[in-house]
């Protein structure tokens, strides 16, 4: 898994958690922890992006209509 995959997984986890437990008292602090985690992943990827290195490509993808669908951070 690349850092980009971890960022995607953390953001999906945050959305699912906030949908399920968003009205509980502790949900705000857990949401802040998710945002800090995602910020850490972005900070870890920033040298790759700003140094004009190779794009950060996600290893996750799927096929739709015979075409490969994937994403990358350039």
C-alpha positions as CSV (number, residue, x, y, z in Angstrom):
1,X,0.0,0.0,0.0
2,X,1.3,3.4,-0.9
3,X,0.9,6.6,1.2
4,X,-1.9,7.6,-1.2
5,X,-3.8,4.4,-0.5
6,X,-3.4,5.0,3.3
7,X,-4.8,8.6,2.8
8,X,-7.8,7.2,0.9
9,X,-8.4,4.5,3.5
10,X,-8.2,7.0,6.4
11,X,-10.6,9.4,4.7
12,X,-13.1,6.6,4.0
13,X,-12.7,5.4,7.6
14,X,-13.3,8.9,8.9
15,X,-16.5,9.3,6.9
16,X,-17.8,5.9,8.0
17,X,-17.0,6.5,11.6
18,X,-18.6,10.0,11.6
19,X,-21.8,8.6,10.0
20,X,-22.1,5.9,12.6
21,X,-20.9,7.7,15.8
22,X,-21.2,11.4,14.8
23,X,-23.7,12.3,17.5
24,X,-21.7,10.8,20.4
25,X,-19.6,13.0,22.7
26,X,-16.2,11.4,21.8
27,X,-16.8,11.5,18.0
28,X,-15.4,15.0,17.7
29,X,-12.0,14.0,19.2
30,X,-11.8,10.9,17.1
31,X,-12.6,13.0,14.0
32,X,-9.8,15.4,14.9
33,X,-7.5,12.3,15.3
34,X,-8.5,11.2,11.8
35,X,-7.8,14.6,10.4
36,X,-4.4,14.6,12.1
37,X,-3.6,11.2,10.6
38,X,-4.6,12.3,7.1
39,X,-2.5,15.4,7.5
40,X,0.5,13.2,8.5
41,X,0.0,11.2,5.3
42,X,-0.1,14.4,3.3
43,X,3.0,15.7,4.9
44,X,4.8,12.4,4.2
45,X,3.8,12.6,0.5
46,X,4.7,16.3,0.1
47,X,8.4,15.8,-0.7
48,X,7.4,13.4,-3.5
49,X,5.0,15.9,-5.0
50,X,7.0,19.1,-4.6
51,X,10.3,17.6,-5.7
52,X,8.7,16.8,-9.1
53,X,9.5,13.2,-8.6
54,X,7.5,10.4,-10.1
55,X,3.7,10.7,-9.4
56,X,2.3,9.0,-6.3
57,X,0.2,6.3,-7.9
58,X,-2.5,4.4,-6.0
59,X,-2.3,0.6,-6.1
60,X,-6.1,0.4,-5.7
61,X,-8.2,0.5,-8.8
62,X,-11.0,-1.2,-10.6
63,X,-12.3,-1.8,-14.1
64,X,-15.4,-0.2,-15.6
65,X,-16.7,-0.9,-19.0
66,X,-13.4,-2.6,-20.0
67,X,-11.3,0.4,-19.0
68,X,-9.0,0.6,-16.0
69,X,-9.9,3.2,-13.4
70,X,-7.1,4.4,-11.0
71,X,-5.9,7.6,-9.5
72,X,-2.6,9.3,-8.8
73,X,-1.2,12.5,-7.2
74,X,1.0,14.4,-9.6
